[in-house]
């Protein structure tokens, strides 16, 4: 992984905010809860966030299971349907 490494072009402020936004949507509360983002001065990450979420097809928990994301262990695991190129 190159993100966060020192050097030219490996990461910038836009990428860092984008990652915080995704982590907020997924539910990484230790770094990216609404309160933590505001406290850290990153409230820009929350702009229009109510318009972008999981939708109404599945719950957050169903999405995390479908995408094989373990928020507690902070891991994105192997997704067989993605690697095989066959969606469901």
C-alpha positions in Angstrom: 0.0 0.0 0.0 1.2 3.4 -0.8 -1.3 5.6 1.1 0.3 7.5 3.9 3.9 6.9 2.8 6.2 9.9 2.6 7.0 11.1 -0.8 5.5 13.0 -3.7 2.0 12.2 -4.7 1.4 9.2 -2.4 -1.3 10.9 -0.5 -2.9 14.3 -0.3 -5.5 16.1 1.7 -8.3 15.2 -0.7 -7.5 11.5 -0.4 -7.3 11.7 3.4 -10.7 13.4 3.5 -12.2 10.9 1.1 -11.0 8.0 3.3 -12.4 9.7 6.4 -15.8 10.1 4.6 -16.0 6.5 3.6 -14.9 5.4 7.1 -17.7 7.6 8.5 -20.3 6.1 6.2 -19.1 2.5 7.0 -19.1 3.2 10.7 -15.5 3.5 11.9 -16.5 5.5 15.0 -13.1 5.6 16.7 -11.7 7.9 14.0 -14.6 9.1 12.0 -17.7 9.6 14.1 -19.5 12.9 13.5 -18.3 14.2 16.8 -14.7 13.2 16.2 -14.7 14.7 12.7 -16.0 18.0 14.1 -13.6 18.0 17.0 -10.7 17.4 14.6 -11.8 20.3 12.3 -12.8 17.9 9.5 -16.5 18.8 9.3 -16.1 19.2 5.5 -16.1 15.4 5.3 -19.8 15.5 6.5 -21.0 17.9 3.8 -24.1 16.4 2.1 -23.4 13.1 3.7 -27.1 12.5 4.3 -27.5 12.1 0.5 -24.9 9.4 0.2 -25.3 6.2 2.2 -26.4 2.6 1.9 -29.7 3.4 0.3 -32.8 1.3 1.1 -31.9 -2.0 -0.6 -30.0 -3.4 2.4 -29.2 -2.4 5.9 -25.7 -1.2 7.0 -25.1 -4.6 8.6 -26.2 -6.4 5.4 -23.9 -4.2 3.3 -20.9 -4.9 5.6 -21.6 -8.7 5.4 -22.0 -8.4 1.6 -18.8 -6.4 1.2 -17.0 -8.6 3.8 -16.0 -5.6 5.9 -15.3 -6.2 9.6 -15.5 -2.8 11.3 -14.5 -4.2 14.7 -11.3 -5.8 13.4 -10.8 -2.9 10.9 -10.4 -5.4 8.0 -11.7 -5.6 4.5 -11.6 -9.3 3.7 -11.5 -11.2 0.4 -14.7 -10.9 -1.6 -15.0 -14.0 -3.7 -17.7 -12.6 -6.0 -15.5 -9.6 -6.8 -12.4 -11.7 -7.4 -14.3 -14.1 -9.6 -16.0 -11.4 -11.6 -19.5 -12.7 -10.8 -21.9 -10.5 -8.9 -24.2 -12.7 -6.9 
